[in-house]
């Protein structure tokens, strides 16, 4: 696929998601707000189903993971202990002409220079070499008048509890840059109140905020986003010290199968092993998805990381609280080690949309856009149509819709031809459409009290008795 085709597909899907009420640019009537998006009716429902699927997989179907919903605001020392205040930053360069901000490490990567986790001195040294060779230009306007790289903090500050004019590093409060911090802070309360035995995990879904230098690639990288994270606590000495690798491999396998179970094509997934690890990590892998709308390239979807005992040790040190665990069997007290899984909700949504979005050529020479989402994720499960706007058909259709929507997210539609209504439902990923016709009402017909049920993927139709519809759909979901 050529670069132009990549661009066309991205523009097509972004436009589609807006026009069908999935994703809107935030504050668009004021010109928009970079790196922030709103989710419309169908986007909200799709995301809700994705989060429900994750929670079902992580908590409902397991007996070793507990739920949590921690606060966005936490004591400022939290982020000092975690290293975010001092180390959560990116190198930034600015164009003096057009004021565009750029990630300096990304600029260097275009020249084959890896700057991941390198010092600002190293980055400026490499940038200066490019300047001397007349190779360094603004990505936006082409100007060579660029600043030196400087450290740009990704932390979002707030004046919570303090007037803006008195805000300083002594009283600053941060919006959390990731959700796992709340899990570490509530580890002790969870152990003391629920008494879980190791190994056990804590999972939560919540908002996080990052002051990204360049928030590009649609909802793949934004400044306000939701994360789904799980921290798994275990004894590193269990099973003769083999517990860490065993849990790590088990969770890698578990998270990989989640995507396959919900319809992601395995050819579009791969593992990426981190060679350069954070100072606290002993191993780290990412599940990468091949986003066709982002250049048909593999990009990070979910991380599965071994974090060791660094997080609890740091928070114990800075808070003075005892975050150790006493093992009754071995009579040992120790700081548990942590294995983490972490994924962004929007990135997962984008992967599912990218995987499901198709433009199909039909036998009659026409085409249709269809989102072949897993039925459990589809925003609308069933759409109910009257064949025409005849009052008797509308009344019966609304009666069926009212009964079905007690069990499923159901939509009623009477606008336009049935064919056009099918196409609208195909586009938003609705698995089944129910059509009420005159045979449904005709007591002399052998089709009396039956309706036509049409399948989204095959487009095949079958007659189903009205009083069997709920069971018919329940079996398929």
N, C-alpha and C positions, 0 to 999 in steps of 0.2 A: 504494500500500500504506500503510495507516494506521500510526501509531506503535505501536499495540498489536500489529498484525500483525508489525511489525519485531521487537518484543520477543518475541513468540511464536515466531518463526522462530529467533531467537538462542537462546532457551531450548531449543527443540526440537533444534537441531543440537548445542549444548553437551551436552545430556543424551544424545543419540544417541552422540556421540563417546566419552563415558564408558562407557555401557552396552555398547558394542561393542568396548571395549578399545583405543581409539585414544589418548585423552588423559585423564589423571587429575590432580586437584589434588595437588600435592606435600604430603607429610606429613599426609594427610587424617585419619589416625587420631589425630593430635594437634591437630586443629582446622584444619589447612591452614596454608599459608605463602604470603602474598599475593604475586602476581606471579611465581610459580614453578610449573611444571607438569612432570609426568612423562609419558613416552610409552610406552603399552603395546605389546603384540605387533603389532597391525595398524598402530598409529601409527608404531612404529619402522620397519616394513617400507615404509610409504608414504614416510616421510621419507628412508629410504635410497635408494629409487627416484628421488625428486626430486633428491637430491644427485648420484646417479649420472648422471641426465639432464643436470644442469647441468655436471658435469665432462666428460661426453662432448661436449657442445656447445662448451665453452670450451677444452678441451685436445685430446681425441682427434680431433675433426673440424677442428682448426686446426693450423698449423705455426708459429705465432708466439706461442703462450702456453705458459708453463712452470708446473709445479705446485710448491706449497710447503705445508708444514705447520709454522708457527712456534709458538713457545711462548706460553702464556697470560701467564706472568710475564716481564717485560722490565726492563732497567735503568731505575730511576725517572726518570733524566734524559730518557728517551724521551718521557715525557708532558709534561715541561717544554718540550722543544723543539717538540713538536706543538701546544702551546698549551692542552692539556687541563687541566693543573693550574690555570691562571689563568682559563680561559674556558669550561670545559665544565660549565655549571651551568644551573639553571632558577630562576625566582623562586617562592618558596614563601610561602603564608600559612596560618596555623593557626586553627582554631576553638577558643577557650578553653573552650567548654562541652563539646563532644563529642570534642575532640582530632583531628578530621578535618584532614588536610593537603590543600591544594589548590594547583594550578598557578595562580599569580596572572595569568599571561598568558592562560590559558584562561578564567579568570573575566572578564577584560576583553573577550575576544573575544565573549562572550555579549551584551555591550552594544555590539558593533560597533566596539570600540577595538582596533586592531592594535598588539600590544606585542612582535612578533617582533624580536629583537635590539635591543630598547630598554634603556636603563639602568634600574637599580633605582630611581633618583630619579624618572624619568618614570613608572614603574609605580606607585610610591607616590603620586605627585601625582594620577594618574587614579583610584586607589582612594579617596583622600581626598575627591575630588569626589563619588564615588558614595556615600560615607558621609554627606556633608553633605546629600545628596538623599534619604537614607534608602532607598537601593536595594541596599546591599551586605549579603548574608546568606549564612550557611553553606549549602552545597549539600546537606548531609546532614541537619542538624537545624533549619535556619532561623534560628539565632541570629545576631544582629548583632555579637556580641562576637568580632571577628576581629583578629588581630595585623597589624602592618605586614608588607609583603613583605620577605623577606631572601633572600640568595643561597644556593642549596642545591646543593652539588657533586654531580654524578652519578657521580663516581669512587668505586669500591669499594676501600677500603683493606684491606691485609693486614698481619699481623705476621710475615710470612715472615722467619725468621732473627733476629727480635727479640722479646724478652718483651713482652707486652701493656703492662705497666706502664712500659716505657721507649719506647713508640712515639711518635715525634714526626715533624714534617715533614722532619727531617734524615735519618731512616732508613726512612720509610714506603715500602712497596711496593704497587703497584696491580694489581688484576686488570684486564686490558685492556678498555677500553670499546668498542673496535672492532678488527677484525683487520688492517686495512691497515697499521698500524704495524709489524708483523712483516715485511711485504713490503718496506717502505722500508729496514729495518735489514738485510735479507738481499739487497738489490739488489747491493751491491758483491761479496759472495761469489758470487752467481749469475753476474755478469758475468765475474769472475776465473776461475771454475771451468768454466763451460759456454760462455763466449764468444759469447753471442747477439748478433746484429746488430740495431740499431734499424731499424724499430720492433719491440718485443716486449713481451709482457705476462707477469705473474705472477699466478696465481690460487690461492686457497685457501679452504677451508671450516673454520671453527673457532668456538669459544665466545667470547662477549663478555659483559660484565657492566655493568649500569648501575643506579645507585641511584635509580630512577624515583620521583618524588613520588607519582604516582598510576599504578599499574600496573593498568589496567582493560582492558575489551574482550577478555577471554579471552586467547588466545595471541597476539593482535595486538600487544600491548605488554607485555613481561615484563622481569623484572630479570636473568634468565639466559637467553641465547638464542644461536642459531648464525647466523653470517653467511656468505654466499658472495660474496666480493669479488675483483675483478680490477683490477690497476693496469697500465695500458698506457703504456710509456715510448717517447718519440719525439723527434725533432729538430724543434724549432719552425720552423727555417729551411728545412726540406726543401720541395721543390716550390714554391719562391718564397714560402714562408711560408704556403702554403695547406694544409699537412699537418694542422694542428690541426682546422680545420673539417671537412676530409675524413674524418679518423679519427672525429671526434665523430659525424658523420652516419652513418657506416658502422656504428659500434657501436650507435647508437640503433636503426637499422633491424634489426641482428642480434638485439638483445635483444627487440625488439617481436615479431619473427617466432617467437622461441622459444615465447612464450606461445600464439600461434596454432597452432603445430605440435603443442602438447600439449593442445589442445582448449579453451582459454579463448575465449569468445565475444568477437569484436572489439568489439561494442557495449558490452561491459562494461570496455573499456580506453580510456584517454585519456592524452595527454601534459599535464603541468603544468609550465610554465616558471617558474622561480624569478625573481622580480623583485628581491628583496633577496638578494644573494649574500654568501657568506663572503668575507673580505678577500683570500683567496688565489685565489678562483675567478673565471674569466672567463665561464663559462656553466654552467648546471645545469638539468637536466630530471628529472622523476620520471615513471615509468610508474605511473599510478593505476588501481586496480581497483575496480569498483563492488560492494562487499560488501553483498549483500542482508541478511545477518544483522547488519550493523552500521548499520542505518538506511537501507539502500539508497543509501548515499552513497559517492562516490569517495574512496579513501584511498591513501596512498603504498604502493606495492608495491616498486618498485626505483628506484634513483637512477642517473643517468648524468651525470657531472660532469667539467668541465674544471678541473683543479687547478693548472695551471701548473707552475713549478719550485719552488714554495714548500716542499714537503715535503722533498725531497732537499737543498735549500739550508739549511733549518733543521737537519736532522740532521748535515749537513757542518759547520755552524757550531758546534753544541753538542758534537759528538764529536771534531772535529779531523780526521776522516777525509776523504779526497778522494773525493767521490762524483760527480765529473765523468766524462764519456764522451768518448773520443777517436775521432773519425770518420776512418777511413783514407782514404775517398774525398775528403772536403773538407779533410782535414788540420786540422780544427777540434776544439777541446776545449770542452765546454759541459756545463751541468747539464740533463739531459733534462726535458722537460715530461711531465705525467702526465694521462691520461684514465682515469676510474674508472667501473666498474659495481659496484653494491652492492645486495644484497637479503638480507632475513632469511628463513631457512629456514621458520620457523613461519608467517610472513606468506604465503609462497608456498604452503605446505601448506593454509592456511586459504582462500586464493583458489581452489585446485583443488577443495577439498571444497565450498565455497560454490557453485562453478560446476557441480559434478557432482551435488549432492544434489537429488533429486526425489522427490515423492510422486505416483505415477501412479494414475489411476483405470483399472481394467481392464474389459473387456467383460462379465465375469461379475458386475459390481457390487462386486467387491472392490477393494482398493487395495494398492499395494506401495511401499515405500521402496527406491529404487535409487540407487546412486552410479555415474554413468556417467563414471567416470574413463577417461582415455586408458589403453589396455591396458598400455602400457609402465610406467605408474605404479602400477597396481593392486597392492595388497599381496600378494594371492594370485592366481596366474594361472589355475590350474585346480583345481577341486574334483572328487573322485571319490567316487561313491556306489554302494553295493549297493542294489538295489531293495528288498530286505528283509534281515532278519538271518539268513537261511539261510546256513549255514556255507560252502557252495560259492560263493555270491555274494560273501561277505565275503573269502574267500581270493583269488578272481579280482580283486576290486576292489583289494585291498592289493597284489597283484602289479602291476597297472597303475599304481597310485599310486607304488610303489617305482621303477618304470622311468621315469615322468614326472618325479619330483622330482629326478632327476639333472640335468635340463635347466631345469626351471621350479620356482618356489615353488608347491608343490602341497599341498592339504589333503584329508584323508580324513574323511568324515562319514557315520555310520550312525544318527544319533539323530533320531527322529521321522519323520514322513512325508516322502516325496520333495518334496512341495510346500513344506513348511516349510523343508526344507534349501535349496531354491532361493531362498526368501525371505531366508534368512540370508546366503547368498552374494551375492545382489543388494545387500544393505545394505552389505556391506564392499567391494563393487565388483569381485567376481570375474567376469572376462569369460566363462568357459566352465565348464560343469558336465558331467561324464561320468557316465552312469548305466549300471551293469551289471545286466542283467535275465536272465530265464530263456532268452530266445532267444540270448543271448550264449553260453550253455553247451550249447544243444541242437544236437547234431551233425547232426540231420536238418533243421534250419531253415536257410533261405537267409540268415538273419541271424546264423548261427553265427560266433563270433569278431569280431563287430561290437558297438559300443556306441552309445548315444544321446548325442550332443553337443548341449547346449542353449546358445544364445547369450543373454547377459545383456540386451542392449539390445532385440533384436527378439523374444526368447523363442521363436524358431523352433528346431526340433529336426531333426537329421539323423543318419543312421547312418554311422559311420566304422569302418573296419577297425582292429582293435587295433594291428596292426603298422605302421599308417600314422599313428597319433595324434601321435607326436613331430613328424613332418614337417608334419602338418596344423596344429598349433599354432605351430610355428616360422615358417611362412609368414604367420601372422596377427599375430605379435608383431614 
